[in-house]
Every structure is written in C-alpha cells, then in structure tokens.
Amino acid sequence: MTPIARPLRPTRRFAAVALACLAAGLGTSACSRKGGARPSGPSPTPVATAAPAPASPARSADAGYALRPAERAAVDEFLRRNPTLRAASDGDHRKVEDGDGVEGLYGVYHPYFVRGDDNDDGVLDFVMAFVRRDSERDTPWFSVVVFDGRPDGGFEPGGFLERDISLADGDLSIDRDAIVVTPDVSEDLTRRYRWDPGKQRHVFVRDDDTEEPASPPASQI
C-alpha cells in the first residue's frame, strides 16, 4: 500500500523565524515612514518682529536748570511734541582751553537758557536751546526755541527760532527786546532777532541796521 504523504507541521524553530521576519518587516516599514520625506505643507508663518518703540520724551529736569513750575510745564510739553530733542545743558557747552571764557563774567551763567522780555509786551519770556538726541557727543546739533509768556503766568507753545545749528562754542542772550544767538563766544559774530508786531514773530535783523529786516539764515523757521 502506498503511504499517503502528510503535510509537514511547522516546527517551533520555523515559527520563531517567521515571527522574527514579520517583526523585521513591520519595523522596516515603520522606519521607512518615519525617516522618509514628509509631505510638503505650508511654510510656517514667520513671527513678526515688533518695531522698536519710539524713545520716550526727555524731561526738562534732565538739563539741571532751576525752572519755575510754569516754565517746566512748557518745556515738558514741548519735549512731548518733539521727542527727538532734549534740553541743552551747561555740559553741552565746549570749555575754552585757556580757561578764559565768559563763565567768569557772571555769577550764574547758563549758555543755553535765558529769561527776558523778548517781545516788549511787559511779560517775562524765556529762550532755550535744545539738542538732537541722535547727535554725536563731539558735534551736537542745536535748535533755538522761544517761549513767549502770557499774562496769566503760563507760556505759549515753544516756537523754533533756528534749527540744527552749531552752538557748542556759543550761547544765547537777550539784549533789550532782541534775542541774540552767538555761534562762538570767542568771536564778535552774532545773529539778532527782533519782535515784529506786524508779523507777530521774531525776524532776523542786521546789527548795523535794526530797522530793516535782512534775509534770515537758512536755519530760521
């Protein structure tokens, strides 16, 4: 009788090998999915960088002057409207090398701050210089500003007389009803501004002919 062939039963070793191969296949597939190229998607939106906040306004107290309350309020309001400026201080004035400057001629001398009646109305006004905050220390750029007094004790908003001028060697003064800008105290050259009632503003005048206004310098506003 011919024996009937029976199917071979898988041995335990064969089963172990099969399970190992199956596990290896699954691992390869998983690794392939993990290490393969990811489907392209939208690029992440870059985070917008906030623009730098504008510098906070300077304060009148930084200049070191003994300002009266109304003067301090007027200067602080001007600085709020012009945050790129600061009040010029005595330290902005370049010292004379030989030590023979005008400082010794006055008991109290502030080259960039002066009080007086500059428009002949009987009310005290004051003139102050300001410096651009982005100026180099050795080459500061000044602006001259006039604050006209009011009968109630306050001051009108500061008005520019000159902008972006060199004044590190000079100073400001009031001669009767004229504002005098001296670019260099070691020289005689000055610029004078007198109040014009008809125009209601200060106009540039010649030293030799104060009755007829001359062409103002390019820096006058």
C-alpha positions in Angstrom: 0.0 0.0 0.0 1.4 3.4 -1.0 1.7 5.6 2.0 -0.1 8.9 2.0 2.1 11.9 2.3 1.1 14.0 5.2 1.7 17.8 5.3 4.7 18.7 7.4 3.9 20.5 10.6 5.9 23.7 11.2 8.4 23.2 13.8 8.9 25.6 16.7 12.1 26.9 15.0 10.3 27.7 11.8 7.6 29.6 13.7 10.2 31.7 15.6 11.9 32.6 12.3 8.6 33.6 10.7 7.7 35.8 13.7 11.1 37.4 13.5 10.8 38.1 9.8 7.3 39.6 10.4 8.6 41.8 13.1 11.5 42.9 11.0 9.2 43.8 8.1 7.0 45.9 10.3 10.0 47.7 11.8 11.4 48.5 8.3 8.0 49.8 7.2 7.7 52.0 10.3 11.3 53.3 9.9 10.7 54.0 6.3 7.6 56.1 7.2 9.5 57.8 10.0 12.6 58.6 8.0 11.1 59.3 4.6 10.3 62.6 3.1 7.3 64.3 4.7 4.6 65.6 2.5 5.1 69.2 1.7 2.9 71.6 3.6 2.5 75.3 4.0 5.6 77.0 5.4 5.3 78.2 8.9 4.4 81.9 9.1 7.4 83.9 10.5 6.7 85.7 13.7 6.5 89.4 13.1 9.2 91.3 14.9 7.8 94.2 16.7 9.2 97.6 15.7 11.2 99.3 18.3 9.2 101.6 20.4 10.0 105.3 20.0 12.2 106.8 22.6 10.3 108.3 25.5 10.5 112.1 25.6 13.3 113.7 27.5 12.4 115.8 30.6 13.1 119.4 31.5 14.6 118.3 34.8 17.4 116.5 32.9 19.0 119.8 32.0 19.6 120.8 35.6 18.0 124.3 35.4 16.1 125.7 38.3 13.0 126.2 36.2 9.8 127.7 37.7 6.7 125.4 37.5 5.2 127.2 34.5 8.5 127.1 32.7 8.9 123.4 33.5 5.4 122.6 32.2 6.1 124.5 29.0 9.4 122.7 28.3 8.0 119.3 29.1 5.1 119.9 26.7 7.5 121.0 24.0 9.6 117.8 24.6 6.5 115.6 24.3 5.8 117.2 20.9 9.4 116.8 19.9 10.7 113.6 21.3 13.9 113.6 19.2 15.1 116.6 21.2 16.4 117.2 24.7 17.0 120.4 26.6 20.6 121.6 26.2 22.5 121.7 29.4 25.6 123.6 30.6 27.6 120.5 30.0 26.9 120.8 26.2 29.0 123.9 26.1 32.6 123.3 25.0 35.0 124.6 27.5 37.6 127.2 26.5 41.1 125.6 26.6 42.8 128.6 28.2 40.1 128.8 30.8 39.4 132.5 29.9 35.7 132.1 28.9 32.6 134.1 29.7 31.7 131.9 32.6 33.7 134.1 34.9 31.9 137.2 34.0 28.6 136.1 35.5 27.5 134.9 38.9 25.1 132.4 37.3 25.7 131.6 33.7 23.7 129.3 31.5 24.7 129.4 27.9 21.5 127.8 26.6 18.8 129.3 28.9 17.9 132.9 29.3 14.9 134.9 30.6 13.8 138.3 29.4 11.1 140.3 27.7 11.9 139.5 24.1 8.8 140.9 22.5 8.4 144.1 24.6 5.0 143.3 26.0 5.9 143.6 29.6 5.6 139.8 30.3 8.6 137.6 31.0 9.6 135.2 28.3 12.5 132.7 28.0 14.6 131.2 25.3 16.2 127.8 25.5 18.4 125.7 23.2 17.7 122.0 22.5 19.9 119.3 21.2 19.1 116.5 18.8 19.3 113.2 20.7 20.9 111.4 17.8 23.8 113.9 17.7 27.4 112.8 18.2 28.8 113.9 21.6 31.5 116.0 19.9 29.2 117.6 17.3 25.8 118.3 18.8 23.2 120.0 16.7 21.2 122.7 18.5 17.8 124.3 17.9 16.8 127.6 19.5 13.2 127.8 20.8 11.3 130.8 22.2 8.7 130.5 24.9 6.5 133.7 25.0 5.0 134.5 28.3 1.2 135.0 28.8 -0.4 137.5 31.2 -1.8 134.5 33.2 1.7 133.4 34.1 1.8 130.5 31.6 3.7 130.3 28.3 2.8 129.9 24.7 3.9 126.6 23.0 7.6 126.8 22.1 8.4 128.1 18.7 11.6 127.4 16.7 13.8 130.3 16.0 16.7 128.3 14.5 17.1 124.6 13.8 20.2 122.3 13.5 22.9 124.9 14.2 26.3 124.6 15.7 26.3 126.2 19.2 28.7 124.2 21.3 31.1 127.2 21.4 28.3 129.8 21.6 25.4 130.9 23.8 22.1 132.7 23.9 21.2 136.1 25.3 18.5 138.8 25.3 19.6 142.4 24.6 16.6 144.6 25.5 13.9 143.2 23.1 16.2 141.3 20.8 17.3 137.6 21.0 21.0 137.3 20.3 22.5 134.0 19.1 26.2 133.9 19.3 27.7 130.9 17.5 31.1 131.3 19.1 31.7 133.4 22.3 35.3 134.0 21.3 34.2 135.9 18.2 32.1 139.0 17.6 29.7 137.4 15.1 26.1 137.3 16.3 22.6 136.8 14.9 19.9 139.1 16.3 16.1 138.6 16.2 13.7 141.4 17.0 10.0 141.1 17.5 7.9 142.4 14.6 4.5 143.4 15.8 3.0 143.4 12.3 4.2 139.9 11.6 3.7 138.7 15.2 7.0 136.9 15.2 10.7 137.5 15.6 12.6 138.5 12.4 16.3 138.5 11.7 17.9 141.9 11.7 21.3 143.3 10.9 23.5 144.6 13.6 24.1 147.8 11.7 20.5 148.5 10.7 18.0 147.1 13.1 15.1 148.8 11.4 15.2 146.9 8.1 14.8 143.1 8.4 17.5 141.3 6.4 17.3 137.8 4.8 17.2 135.3 7.7 19.8 132.5 7.8 18.7 129.2 6.2 18.2 127.6 9.7 15.5 130.1 10.7 12.0 128.6 10.7 
